[in-house]
C-alpha cells in the first residue's frame, strides 16, 4: 500500500515534501508499524527529517 509513495528508484517521492499534511499523515501511520514493516521504518525516518526541517515555518497548530 505504501509503495505508491515511492519512485521507481525505491526512494520516497520528493513531491511529498511539499505536502505537509500528507507527510504528517504518513508520519502518524508509520508509528502504527509492526515488526518487519521496513517501508514504514523508512517512512518514519523520511517524514521526521522533513517535518523537522519545515516545522519552524508552519503556523499553529500544524507546527506542533
C-alpha positions as CSV (number, residue, x, y, z in Angstrom):
1,X,0.0,0.0,0.0
2,X,2.8,2.5,0.9
3,X,4.8,1.7,-2.2
4,X,2.8,4.3,-4.1
5,X,4.7,6.9,-2.1
6,X,8.0,5.7,-3.6
7,X,9.5,6.4,-7.0
8,X,11.0,3.9,-9.4
9,X,14.3,4.0,-7.6
10,X,12.7,2.9,-4.3
11,X,13.0,6.3,-2.7
12,X,10.2,8.3,-1.2
13,X,8.9,10.9,-3.8
14,X,10.3,14.4,-3.4
15,X,6.9,15.7,-4.2
16,X,5.8,14.5,-0.7
17,X,8.0,17.1,0.9
18,X,5.7,19.9,-0.3
19,X,2.6,18.2,1.2
20,X,3.0,18.8,4.9
21,X,-0.4,17.4,5.8
22,X,0.3,14.3,3.8
23,X,3.7,14.0,5.4
24,X,2.2,14.3,8.8
25,X,-0.3,11.5,8.0
26,X,2.4,9.2,6.7
27,X,4.4,10.0,9.9
28,X,1.5,9.1,12.1
29,X,0.8,5.9,10.1
30,X,4.5,4.9,10.5
31,X,4.0,4.9,14.2
32,X,1.5,2.1,13.8
33,X,4.0,-0.2,12.1
34,X,4.7,-3.7,13.2
35,X,7.9,-5.7,13.3
36,X,9.4,-6.2,9.8
37,X,7.5,-3.4,8.1
38,X,10.6,-1.9,6.5
39,X,8.8,0.6,4.3
40,X,7.2,2.1,7.4
41,X,10.5,2.2,9.2
42,X,11.8,4.2,6.2
43,X,8.7,6.4,6.1
44,X,9.3,7.3,9.8
45,X,12.9,8.5,9.1
46,X,11.9,10.3,5.9
47,X,9.0,12.1,7.3
48,X,10.7,13.0,10.6
49,X,13.6,14.6,8.8
50,X,11.5,16.7,6.5
51,X,8.8,17.6,9.0
52,X,11.5,18.8,11.5
53,X,13.0,21.0,8.7
54,X,9.8,22.8,8.0
55,X,8.3,22.9,11.5
56,X,9.7,26.4,12.2
57,X,7.9,27.8,9.1
58,X,4.4,26.4,9.9
59,X,1.7,28.1,11.8
60,X,0.0,26.6,14.9
61,X,-1.4,24.1,15.4
62,X,0.2,22.4,12.5
63,X,3.7,23.3,13.7
64,X,3.0,21.5,17.0
